[in-house]
């Protein structure tokens, strides 16, 4: 897994990147009550707002970590947004994407670097 300073994680799976938020981010949000996901097939640029999360504490936007195309969304989150609190780095991924610029992956931290970052 790779991690961003915006508390997102990326995991390669079958040639695509799966994107979600970290345990730290889910804990900071509190109980998630709503998730709005992007449309499949949407082309995004790094730092575009692609997901809206609402919790009992606040609303947050999840940004595209890299340039690419959204290939799949986790529609289970629409019916059960609390999954984000239960398993943020597993079953509660937000979307999968095909990356158009692999060099952007060089900007991200490994798990040890992320733990030091949130330290």
DOBATI-867572 format. One record per residue: residue number from 1; residue in three letters; x, y, z of N, C-alpha, C, O in turn. Coordinates in nm, 2 decimals, decimal comma, always signed. Layout:
BEGIN
(badren NUM "ALA" (X Y Z) (X Y Z) (X Y Z) (X Y Z))
...
This chain:
BEGIN
(badren 1 "UNK" (+0,08 -0,12 +0,00) (+0,00 +0,00 +0,00) (+0,09 +0,12 +0,00) (+0,20 +0,13 +0,05))
(badren 2 "UNK" (+0,03 +0,23 -0,06) (+0,10 +0,36 -0,06) (+0,00 +0,46 +0,01) (-0,12 +0,43 +0,01))
(badren 3 "UNK" (+0,05 +0,56 +0,07) (-0,03 +0,66 +0,15) (+0,00 +0,80 +0,10) (+0,11 +0,83 +0,06))
(badren 4 "UNK" (-0,11 +0,88 +0,11) (-0,09 +1,02 +0,07) (-0,10 +1,11 +0,20) (-0,14 +1,06 +0,31))
(badren 5 "UNK" (-0,05 +1,23 +0,19) (-0,06 +1,33 +0,30) (-0,21 +1,37 +0,33) (-0,24 +1,42 +0,43))
(badren 6 "UNK" (-0,30 +1,33 +0,24) (-0,44 +1,36 +0,26) (-0,51 +1,24 +0,32) (-0,63 +1,24 +0,33))
(badren 7 "UNK" (-0,43 +1,15 +0,37) (-0,48 +1,03 +0,45) (-0,56 +0,93 +0,36) (-0,66 +0,87 +0,41))
(badren 8 "UNK" (-0,52 +0,92 +0,24) (-0,57 +0,82 +0,15) (-0,47 +0,71 +0,13) (-0,35 +0,73 +0,15))
(badren 9 "UNK" (-0,52 +0,59 +0,10) (-0,43 +0,48 +0,07) (-0,46 +0,43 -0,07) (-0,57 +0,44 -0,13))
(badren 10 "UNK" (-0,36 +0,37 -0,14) (-0,37 +0,32 -0,27) (-0,31 +0,18 -0,27) (-0,20 +0,16 -0,21))
(badren 11 "UNK" (-0,38 +0,08 -0,33) (-0,33 -0,06 -0,33) (-0,35 -0,11 -0,48) (-0,46 -0,10 -0,53))
(badren 12 "UNK" (-0,24 -0,16 -0,54) (-0,26 -0,21 -0,67) (-0,33 -0,35 -0,67) (-0,30 -0,43 -0,59))
(badren 13 "UNK" (-0,42 -0,36 -0,76) (-0,50 -0,48 -0,77) (-0,54 -0,51 -0,92) (-0,61 -0,43 -0,97))
(badren 14 "UNK" (-0,49 -0,61 -0,98) (-0,52 -0,64 -1,11) (-0,49 -0,53 -1,21) (-0,58 -0,50 -1,30))
(badren 15 "UNK" (-0,38 -0,46 -1,19) (-0,34 -0,35 -1,29) (-0,42 -0,22 -1,26) (-0,40 -0,13 -1,34))
(badren 16 "UNK" (-0,50 -0,21 -1,16) (-0,57 -0,09 -1,13) (-0,53 -0,05 -0,98) (-0,48 -0,13 -0,91))
(badren 17 "UNK" (-0,56 +0,08 -0,95) (-0,54 +0,12 -0,81) (-0,67 +0,13 -0,74) (-0,77 +0,18 -0,79))
(badren 18 "UNK" (-0,68 +0,07 -0,62) (-0,79 +0,07 -0,53) (-0,76 +0,19 -0,43) (-0,65 +0,19 -0,38))
(badren 19 "UNK" (-0,86 +0,27 -0,41) (-0,84 +0,39 -0,33) (-0,94 +0,40 -0,21) (-1,06 +0,37 -0,23))
(badren 20 "UNK" (-0,89 +0,43 -0,09) (-0,97 +0,45 +0,02) (-0,91 +0,55 +0,12) (-0,81 +0,61 +0,09))
(badren 21 "UNK" (-0,97 +0,56 +0,24) (-0,90 +0,64 +0,34) (-0,84 +0,55 +0,45) (-0,88 +0,44 +0,47))
(badren 22 "UNK" (-0,75 +0,61 +0,52) (-0,68 +0,54 +0,63) (-0,76 +0,52 +0,75) (-0,86 +0,59 +0,77))
(badren 23 "UNK" (-0,72 +0,43 +0,84) (-0,78 +0,42 +0,97) (-0,77 +0,55 +1,05) (-0,87 +0,59 +1,11))
(badren 24 "UNK" (-0,66 +0,62 +1,04) (-0,64 +0,75 +1,11) (-0,75 +0,85 +1,06) (-0,82 +0,91 +1,14))
(badren 25 "UNK" (-0,77 +0,85 +0,93) (-0,87 +0,95 +0,87) (-1,01 +0,91 +0,92) (-1,09 +0,99 +0,96))
(badren 26 "UNK" (-1,04 +0,78 +0,92) (-1,18 +0,73 +0,96) (-1,20 +0,77 +1,11) (-1,31 +0,80 +1,15))
(badren 27 "UNK" (-1,10 +0,75 +1,19) (-1,11 +0,78 +1,33) (-1,13 +0,93 +1,35) (-1,21 +0,97 +1,44))
(badren 28 "UNK" (-1,07 +1,02 +1,27) (-1,08 +1,16 +1,28) (-1,22 +1,21 +1,24) (-1,28 +1,30 +1,29))
(badren 29 "UNK" (-1,28 +1,14 +1,14) (-1,41 +1,17 +1,09) (-1,52 +1,14 +1,19) (-1,62 +1,22 +1,20))
(badren 30 "UNK" (-1,51 +1,03 +1,27) (-1,62 +0,99 +1,35) (-1,71 +0,90 +1,27) (-1,68 +0,85 +1,16))
(badren 31 "UNK" (-1,83 +0,89 +1,32) (-1,93 +0,80 +1,25) (-1,97 +0,85 +1,12) (-2,03 +0,96 +1,11))
(badren 32 "UNK" (-1,94 +0,78 +1,01) (-1,97 +0,82 +0,87) (-2,12 +0,78 +0,85) (-2,17 +0,67 +0,87))
(badren 33 "UNK" (-2,20 +0,88 +0,80) (-2,34 +0,86 +0,78) (-2,38 +0,87 +0,63) (-2,49 +0,83 +0,60))
(badren 34 "UNK" (-2,29 +0,92 +0,54) (-2,32 +0,93 +0,40) (-2,20 +0,93 +0,32) (-2,10 +0,99 +0,36))
(badren 35 "UNK" (-2,20 +0,86 +0,21) (-2,09 +0,86 +0,11) (-2,15 +0,88 -0,03) (-2,23 +0,81 -0,07))
(badren 36 "UNK" (-2,09 +0,99 -0,10) (-2,13 +1,01 -0,24) (-2,01 +0,97 -0,33) (-1,90 +1,03 -0,31))
(badren 37 "UNK" (-2,03 +0,88 -0,41) (-1,92 +0,82 -0,50) (-1,93 +0,88 -0,64) (-2,03 +0,93 -0,68))
(badren 38 "UNK" (-1,82 +0,88 -0,71) (-1,81 +0,93 -0,85) (-1,88 +0,83 -0,94) (-1,91 +0,72 -0,90))
(badren 39 "UNK" (-1,90 +0,87 -1,06) (-1,96 +0,79 -1,17) (-1,84 +0,70 -1,23) (-1,73 +0,75 -1,25))
(badren 40 "UNK" (-1,87 +0,58 -1,25) (-1,77 +0,49 -1,32) (-1,75 +0,55 -1,46) (-1,85 +0,60 -1,53))
(badren 41 "UNK" (-1,63 +0,55 -1,51) (-1,60 +0,60 -1,64) (-1,55 +0,75 -1,64) (-1,51 +0,80 -1,74))
(badren 42 "UNK" (-1,56 +0,81 -1,52) (-1,52 +0,95 -1,51) (-1,37 +0,96 -1,52) (-1,30 +0,89 -1,45))
(badren 43 "UNK" (-1,32 +1,05 -1,60) (-1,18 +1,08 -1,60) (-1,15 +1,19 -1,50) (-1,22 +1,30 -1,50))
(badren 44 "UNK" (-1,05 +1,17 -1,42) (-1,02 +1,27 -1,31) (-0,87 +1,31 -1,32) (-0,79 +1,24 -1,37))
(badren 45 "UNK" (-0,84 +1,42 -1,27) (-0,71 +1,47 -1,26) (-0,67 +1,47 -1,11) (-0,75 +1,49 -1,02))
(badren 46 "UNK" (-0,54 +1,46 -1,08) (-0,49 +1,46 -0,94) (-0,55 +1,59 -0,87) (-0,55 +1,70 -0,93))
(badren 47 "UNK" (-0,60 +1,56 -0,75) (-0,66 +1,66 -0,66) (-0,80 +1,71 -0,70) (-0,85 +1,80 -0,64))
(badren 48 "UNK" (-0,86 +1,64 -0,80) (-1,01 +1,67 -0,82) (-1,08 +1,61 -0,71) (-1,05 +1,50 -0,65))
(badren 49 "UNK" (-1,19 +1,67 -0,67) (-1,28 +1,62 -0,56) (-1,36 +1,50 -0,63) (-1,43 +1,53 -0,73))
(badren 50 "UNK" (-1,35 +1,38 -0,57) (-1,42 +1,27 -0,63) (-1,52 +1,20 -0,54) (-1,61 +1,14 -0,59))
(badren 51 "UNK" (-1,50 +1,21 -0,41) (-1,59 +1,15 -0,31) (-1,63 +1,25 -0,21) (-1,54 +1,33 -0,16))
(badren 52 "UNK" (-1,75 +1,25 -0,17) (-1,80 +1,33 -0,05) (-1,83 +1,24 +0,06) (-1,91 +1,14 +0,04))
(badren 53 "UNK" (-1,78 +1,26 +0,18) (-1,81 +1,18 +0,30) (-1,87 +1,28 +0,40) (-1,82 +1,39 +0,43))
(badren 54 "UNK" (-1,98 +1,24 +0,46) (-2,04 +1,31 +0,57) (-2,04 +1,22 +0,69) (-2,08 +1,11 +0,69))
(badren 55 "UNK" (-2,00 +1,28 +0,80) (-2,00 +1,21 +0,93) (-2,08 +1,30 +1,03) (-2,12 +1,41 +1,00))
(badren 56 "UNK" (-2,09 +1,24 +1,15) (-2,16 +1,32 +1,25) (-2,08 +1,45 +1,29) (-2,14 +1,54 +1,35))
(badren 57 "UNK" (-1,95 +1,45 +1,26) (-1,87 +1,56 +1,30) (-1,85 +1,66 +1,18) (-1,85 +1,78 +1,21))
(badren 58 "UNK" (-1,84 +1,62 +1,06) (-1,81 +1,71 +0,95) (-1,83 +1,64 +0,81) (-1,86 +1,52 +0,80))
(badren 59 "UNK" (-1,82 +1,72 +0,71) (-1,82 +1,67 +0,57) (-1,68 +1,69 +0,52) (-1,61 +1,78 +0,55))
(badren 60 "UNK" (-1,64 +1,59 +0,44) (-1,50 +1,59 +0,38) (-1,51 +1,55 +0,24) (-1,60 +1,48 +0,19))
(badren 61 "UNK" (-1,41 +1,60 +0,16) (-1,40 +1,56 +0,02) (-1,27 +1,47 +0,01) (-1,17 +1,49 +0,07))
(badren 62 "UNK" (-1,29 +1,36 -0,07) (-1,17 +1,28 -0,10) (-1,13 +1,32 -0,24) (-1,21 +1,33 -0,33))
(badren 63 "UNK" (-1,00 +1,35 -0,25) (-0,94 +1,39 -0,38) (-0,88 +1,28 -0,46) (-0,83 +1,18 -0,40))
(badren 64 "UNK" (-0,88 +1,29 -0,59) (-0,82 +1,19 -0,67) (-0,67 +1,20 -0,64) (-0,61 +1,31 -0,65))
(badren 65 "UNK" (-0,60 +1,09 -0,60) (-0,46 +1,09 -0,57) (-0,37 +1,10 -0,70) (-0,26 +1,15 -0,69))
(badren 66 "UNK" (-0,43 +1,06 -0,81) (-0,35 +1,06 -0,94) (-0,45 +1,09 -1,05) (-0,57 +1,09 -1,03))
(badren 67 "UNK" (-0,39 +1,11 -1,17) (-0,47 +1,13 -1,29) (-0,51 +0,99 -1,34) (-0,44 +0,89 -1,32))
(badren 68 "UNK" (-0,64 +0,98 -1,39) (-0,68 +0,85 -1,44) (-0,83 +0,84 -1,46) (-0,90 +0,95 -1,47))
(badren 69 "UNK" (-0,88 +0,72 -1,48) (-1,02 +0,70 -1,50) (-1,08 +0,61 -1,39) (-1,02 +0,51 -1,35))
(badren 70 "UNK" (-1,19 +0,65 -1,34) (-1,26 +0,57 -1,24) (-1,32 +0,45 -1,31) (-1,40 +0,47 -1,40))
(badren 71 "UNK" (-1,28 +0,33 -1,27) (-1,33 +0,21 -1,34) (-1,44 +0,13 -1,26) (-1,52 +0,06 -1,32))
(badren 72 "UNK" (-1,44 +0,15 -1,13) (-1,54 +0,09 -1,04) (-1,56 +0,16 -0,91) (-1,46 +0,22 -0,86))
(badren 73 "UNK" (-1,68 +0,16 -0,86) (-1,70 +0,22 -0,73) (-1,76 +0,12 -0,64) (-1,82 +0,02 -0,68))
(badren 74 "UNK" (-1,74 +0,14 -0,51) (-1,79 +0,05 -0,41) (-1,93 +0,09 -0,37) (-1,95 +0,16 -0,27))
(badren 75 "UNK" (-2,03 +0,04 -0,44) (-2,17 +0,08 -0,42) (-2,22 +0,03 -0,29) (-2,32 +0,08 -0,24))
(badren 76 "UNK" (-2,16 -0,06 -0,22) (-2,20 -0,11 -0,09) (-2,19 +0,01 +0,01) (-2,27 +0,01 +0,11))
(badren 77 "UNK" (-2,11 +0,11 -0,01) (-2,09 +0,22 +0,08) (-2,22 +0,31 +0,08) (-2,25 +0,37 +0,18))
(badren 78 "UNK" (-2,29 +0,31 -0,03) (-2,41 +0,40 -0,04) (-2,51 +0,34 +0,06) (-2,58 +0,42 +0,12))
(badren 79 "UNK" (-2,53 +0,21 +0,07) (-2,62 +0,15 +0,15) (-2,57 +0,14 +0,30) (-2,65 +0,14 +0,39))
(badren 80 "UNK" (-2,44 +0,13 +0,31) (-2,39 +0,11 +0,45) (-2,26 +0,19 +0,46) (-2,15 +0,14 +0,47))
(badren 81 "UNK" (-2,28 +0,33 +0,48) (-2,16 +0,41 +0,49) (-2,08 +0,39 +0,62) (-1,96 +0,42 +0,62))
(badren 82 "UNK" (-2,13 +0,32 +0,72) (-2,06 +0,29 +0,84) (-1,95 +0,19 +0,82) (-1,86 +0,17 +0,90))
(badren 83 "UNK" (-1,95 +0,13 +0,70) (-1,83 +0,04 +0,66) (-1,70 +0,11 +0,67) (-1,60 +0,05 +0,70))
(badren 84 "UNK" (-1,71 +0,24 +0,64) (-1,58 +0,32 +0,64) (-1,52 +0,32 +0,78) (-1,40 +0,32 +0,80))
(badren 85 "UNK" (-1,61 +0,32 +0,89) (-1,55 +0,32 +1,02) (-1,51 +0,17 +1,06) (-1,42 +0,16 +1,14))
(badren 86 "UNK" (-1,58 +0,07 +1,01) (-1,55 -0,06 +1,05) (-1,43 -0,12 +0,98) (-1,36 -0,20 +1,04))
(badren 87 "UNK" (-1,40 -0,09 +0,85) (-1,29 -0,15 +0,78) (-1,24 -0,05 +0,67) (-1,25 -0,08 +0,55))
(badren 88 "UNK" (-1,19 +0,06 +0,72) (-1,15 +0,17 +0,62) (-1,03 +0,12 +0,52) (-1,03 +0,17 +0,41))
(badren 89 "UNK" (-0,95 +0,03 +0,56) (-0,84 -0,01 +0,48) (-0,86 -0,15 +0,42) (-0,77 -0,21 +0,37))
(badren 90 "UNK" (-0,99 -0,19 +0,42) (-1,02 -0,32 +0,36) (-1,14 -0,31 +0,27) (-1,14 -0,26 +0,16))
(badren 91 "UNK" (-1,26 -0,36 +0,32) (-1,38 -0,37 +0,25) (-1,44 -0,23 +0,22) (-1,53 -0,22 +0,13))
(badren 92 "UNK" (-1,40 -0,12 +0,28) (-1,46 +0,01 +0,26) (-1,38 +0,09 +0,17) (-1,37 +0,22 +0,18))
(badren 93 "UNK" (-1,32 +0,03 +0,06) (-1,25 +0,11 -0,04) (-1,36 +0,20 -0,11) (-1,48 +0,16 -0,11))
(badren 94 "UNK" (-1,32 +0,31 -0,17) (-1,41 +0,40 -0,24) (-1,43 +0,37 -0,39) (-1,54 +0,36 -0,44))
(badren 95 "UNK" (-1,31 +0,36 -0,46) (-1,32 +0,34 -0,60) (-1,19 +0,28 -0,65) (-1,09 +0,27 -0,58))
(badren 96 "UNK" (-1,20 +0,22 -0,77) (-1,08 +0,17 -0,84) (-1,06 +0,26 -0,96) (-1,15 +0,31 -1,02))
(badren 97 "UNK" (-0,93 +0,27 -1,00) (-0,90 +0,36 -1,11) (-0,78 +0,30 -1,19) (-0,70 +0,24 -1,14))
(badren 98 "UNK" (-0,79 +0,34 -1,32) (-0,68 +0,31 -1,41) (-0,59 +0,44 -1,42) (-0,64 +0,54 -1,46))
(badren 99 "UNK" (-0,47 +0,43 -1,38) (-0,38 +0,54 -1,37) (-0,33 +0,58 -1,51) (-0,29 +0,49 -1,58))
(badren 100 "UNK" (-0,33 +0,71 -1,54) (-0,27 +0,75 -1,67) (-0,13 +0,80 -1,66) (-0,06 +0,81 -1,76))
(badren 101 "UNK" (-0,08 +0,82 -1,54) (+0,06 +0,87 -1,52) (+0,12 +0,80 -1,40) (+0,11 +0,85 -1,29))
(badren 102 "UNK" (+0,19 +0,69 -1,43) (+0,25 +0,61 -1,32) (+0,35 +0,69 -1,24) (+0,37 +0,65 -1,12))
(badren 103 "UNK" (+0,41 +0,79 -1,30) (+0,52 +0,86 -1,23) (+0,46 +0,93 -1,10) (+0,54 +0,96 -1,01))
(badren 104 "UNK" (+0,33 +0,96 -1,10) (+0,27 +1,03 -0,99) (+0,27 +0,94 -0,86) (+0,26 +0,99 -0,75))
(badren 105 "UNK" (+0,29 +0,81 -0,88) (+0,30 +0,72 -0,76) (+0,42 +0,74 -0,68) (+0,43 +0,70 -0,56))
(badren 106 "UNK" (+0,52 +0,80 -0,74) (+0,65 +0,82 -0,67) (+0,64 +0,92 -0,55) (+0,72 +0,93 -0,46))
(badren 107 "UNK" (+0,53 +1,00 -0,55) (+0,51 +1,10 -0,44) (+0,46 +1,05 -0,31) (+0,45 +1,12 -0,21))
(badren 108 "UNK" (+0,42 +0,92 -0,31) (+0,35 +0,87 -0,19) (+0,44 +0,79 -0,10) (+0,55 +0,75 -0,13))
(badren 109 "UNK" (+0,39 +0,78 +0,03) (+0,47 +0,72 +0,14) (+0,43 +0,57 +0,15) (+0,33 +0,53 +0,11))
(badren 110 "UNK" (+0,53 +0,49 +0,20) (+0,50 +0,36 +0,24) (+0,44 +0,36 +0,38) (+0,42 +0,47 +0,44))
(badren 111 "UNK" (+0,40 +0,25 +0,43) (+0,33 +0,25 +0,56) (+0,42 +0,31 +0,67) (+0,37 +0,38 +0,76))
(badren 112 "UNK" (+0,55 +0,27 +0,68) (+0,63 +0,33 +0,78) (+0,64 +0,48 +0,77) (+0,64 +0,55 +0,87))
(badren 113 "UNK" (+0,65 +0,53 +0,65) (+0,65 +0,68 +0,63) (+0,52 +0,74 +0,67) (+0,53 +0,85 +0,73))
(badren 114 "UNK" (+0,41 +0,68 +0,64) (+0,28 +0,73 +0,68) (+0,27 +0,73 +0,84) (+0,22 +0,83 +0,89))
(badren 115 "UNK" (+0,31 +0,63 +0,90) (+0,30 +0,62 +1,05) (+0,38 +0,73 +1,11) (+0,34 +0,79 +1,21))
(badren 116 "UNK" (+0,50 +0,76 +1,05) (+0,58 +0,87 +1,10) (+0,51 +1,00 +1,08) (+0,52 +1,09 +1,16))
(badren 117 "UNK" (+0,45 +1,02 +0,96) (+0,38 +1,14 +0,92) (+0,27 +1,17 +1,02) (+0,25 +1,29 +1,06))
(badren 118 "UNK" (+0,19 +1,07 +1,06) (+0,08 +1,10 +1,15) (+0,12 +1,10 +1,30) (+0,05 +1,14 +1,39))
(badren 119 "UNK" (+0,24 +1,05 +1,32) (+0,31 +1,03 +1,45) (+0,25 +1,10 +1,57) (+0,31 +1,09 +1,67))
